[in-house]
Amino acid sequence: MQRAGTLFFATACWVFCSLLLAGSAVAQDQYNCASFGSQESAQAELDRDPSDPSNLDADDDGGPASLTTTAMAEAAVVAMMEN
C-alpha cells in the first residue's frame, strides 16, 4: 500500500512540474502574421516591441508581413476556436 502511495505522489509531482514548464513555454512571445486579424494589429505588436522577437518584420521595412485574405481567415477561425 505504501508503494502505491509513493508511486501516486511521484506521478502527481511529475504532472505538476510538466504543466508548470509547459506554461512557461507558452508564455513566450511567438507570433506570426497569421496570429493577427489585421495589418493594424500586427503593426501594433511590432510597435509595442521594436526588437521584434517574433520576426514580424522579416524584410526590415518597418512594417509587419502583409496579411493575405487566407491568413486573415485562418486567424479568424483560430480566434473563434479559442472562444
Secondary structure, 3 states (H helix, E strand, C coil): CHHHHHHHHHHHHHHHHHHHHHHHHHCCCCCCHHHCCCHHHHHHHHHHCCCCCCCCCCCCCCCCCCCCHHHHHHHHHHHHHHC
